[in-house]
Amino acid sequence: MKLFIAGHNGMVGGALVRRFQAEKGVTLLLRTRRELDLTSQAAVEAFYAAEKPDVAIIAAAKVGGIHANNTYPAEFLFENLAIAANTIHSAYRAGTKRLLFLGSSCIYPKHAPQPMPEDCLLTSPLEPTNEAYAIAKISGLKLAQYYRKQYGVLFHSAMPTNLYGPGDNYHPQNSHVLPALIRRFDEARAAGLPEVVAWGSGSPRREFLHVDDLADACAYLLRQDNPPDWVNVGTGTDVTIRELTEMVADVTGFRGRITWDATKPDGTPRKLMDVSRLTALGWKARIGLREGIERTYASYVKEKAAGTLRG
């Protein structure tokens, strides 16, 4: 099987490479951004026509935090729309037998029911701060769904919850909450600081999935004869930000005080995925949050020592 993994240098793509390198009979097709511009229709069509992948996993995307999404919505919408349109349409034209498009939990409405089921898609407005990114991911999901409906190709999608793991982005301002906490507490421990100030009340609840579990879920979905058009991928459980913060502090060895700045915003009270559809197919996450944070912190230390830390 010739497997094209779009975005193999990212955190998700890296996990997919680790997962499928272990499978016999799989030849990985990998291209860097310099080697293949996924926003170029001509370049992507030429790649598919020449390489003829049997399966494609689309893990490539232009991503960023709230500030980046708010500042550059045109680029976030255009680039992610182009990536989705080019990779899906070219796969169809080249006769690719199967395609899995990866999205995000941000496709669901801002005030979605908790936990969020797949069927709540497009039932009310999106979160404004990442609307451009979400619209592009919804478009990719719908493209895969409609190519499957119209042409009978087995194109489908997976929508993961908050991801973390090796190769994450640890930028001080632009990273997500879990890698940001790992970096902050590791640096506070190294500096011998007596206190770390955390934002908000610590009461919001969030769900976290180790990226290696996502890669395993993707492999599982690709073995299904008749998968859903799109399916949530998560653990089905969540923790408070306070519990997460205390866990990260413990794993990194920080022994000082944690104080909470209640003047800072909390954000959405809860974001939890309904994973009953995937559970019914027979897949469940295996990596517990504590174990996952320990593994991620060990990877952070290695990446930092090697000078390969992102951010």
Number of C-alpha atoms within 10 A of each C-alpha: 11 16 22 23 25 25 22 23 19 18 20 25 22 19 23 26 18 13 17 18 13 9 9 8 10 12 15 17 17 17 17 12 14 7 9 15 14 27 19 14 17 12 16 21 18 14 19 21 16 10 13 19 24 18 23 24 25 23 22 23 22 15 11 17 13 15 12 15 21 16 11 12 16 12 15 24 20 15 19 25 22 18 25 27 20 20 26 25 16 21 26 20 12 18 15 23 15 19 26 25 25 23 27 18 21 21 24 27 20 15 16 19 15 11 14 19 18 20 10 14 15 13 11 12 13 20 16 13 16 21 21 22 28 24 19 24 26 20 18 27 25 16 20 26 20 16 17 18 13 8 10 10 19 22 31 28 26 23 23 23 26 22 21 23 25 23 21 23 21 21 14 13 11 15 19 19 15 23 22 18 22 22 20 20 25 21 14 20 19 11 9 12 14 12 15 17 11 18 16 18 17 18 15 17 20 20 20 22 25 27 26 24 24 25 20 19 20 20 15 15 22 19 10 10 8 10 17 17 19 23 23 25 28 29 25 19 16 20 16 17 22 19 14 22 18 14 18 24 23 14 18 23 14 23 15 15 11 16 14 14 12 12 9 11 10 15 10 12 10 19 23 24 27 22 23 18 16 21 16 9 13 10 16 18 17 14 16 13 19 14 13 21 23 17 16 22 21 16 17 25 15 14 15 12 10 9 9 11 18 15 11
